[in-house]
Amino acid sequence: MGDAAPAGAASAALTRKAVRVPLSAPGLPGLPPELSGPVAVELAKPVPTIPAANALPGGCVYEPKWDGYRLVVVRSGSTTRVWSKQGRDLTDRFPDVVAAAIAQIPAGTVVDGEVVIWNGSRLDFGLLQRRMVSAPGRIGALAAAHPASYVAFDLLAAGGADLRSWKLTRRRTALEDLAARWAPPMQLSPATTDPEEARTWFDDYRPAGIEGLVAKGAGTRYAPGRREWLKVKSWETTEVLAGGVIGPIGAPSQLVAGRYRDGELVVVGRTSPLNPRQSAELAAVLTPASDGHPWPERIGTGAFGGGRLSVAVTRVAPTVVVEVSADAALQADVFRHPLRFVRIRADLRPDDLPPIR
């Protein structure tokens, strides 16, 4: 396996404008119907720690867990399209990736990977989200301003032949041969069988937005729809303000975390459910909010500020600093996944926390 590292500097090498090219190449190899799109992908189940080298059949192959969208590139003889893991055709959302695929991937090929967007030295999930919600006429400008990068980690078909029955090591070798001729925005995801090297990636690449690791069995076939891969997230602690809670102030079930941006208290995340000890610890230091608290009475149950469902928030005075554990998934400095309550930081004041941008 290769030992290259995911580099934030790769963003500087990405294509700076979308290229308009035809999606079809008649007369070239076709694909089996089940690989013509949409394509069912193999999935990963979460585990709490990095799997041992022998945890999976044939030994573990470790790869970075990218903070992007899962995207399957389907390059047939008649069309070139990209599909999400939910089966949505995203070809019109990522014309830069499609153009690169047409230029660099032979017909009759299906590649599994992740689409990401670099913003400086860090992955920016918010820029990906913007592609998904913008009007079609805006996509070209977005692609020119913030081009996407496609990180490939598996090869499902080549020359029109289904490779999913091949063992991972054989598929990886074929993918590396294919990727040897690539240039940005196409790139090969790093992979290693060395658990120490994987641990280094796990620790060192978090600031770039790498969420953790995925471990795959070197001796395994590609299993669509099955969770036979393993994923472990990287977590670190940070401080937030207790701006509200779910449930009564005397017995909160979850903490709603806040930070200041341009002098305004904004919601940046919410913890997973508190255990009884944590709930009592938090209740002992919380006080009701004054009339000037800026938060609404309800927040979304999914991403903050949106969603069809909402839940009531008990607003509290933002005077208590709380230490939480968070993964690397951020969107505009808001945590996209639940936080974990660690402890009250009575030694810190709200002014001790730096504002978010």
Secondary structure, DSSP 8 states (H G I E B T S, - for coil): -------GGGGGGS-SS-----S--TTS----GGGSSS----EEEE-SS---TTSSTT-EEEEEE-SSEEEEEEE-SS-EEEEETTS-B-TTT-HHHHHHHHHHS-TTEEEEEEEE-EETTEE-HHHHHHHHHS-GGGHHHHHHHS--EEEEEEEEEETTEE-TTS-HHHHHHHHHHHHTT--TTEEE---BS-HHHHHHHHHHSGGGT--EEEEEETT----TT-EEEEEEE-EEEEEEEEEEEES-TTS-SEEEEEEEETTEEEEEEEBS---HHHHHHHHTT--B--TT--S-SEEESSSTT--S-EEE-EEB-TT-EEEEEEES-EETTEESS-BEEEEE-TT--GGGS----
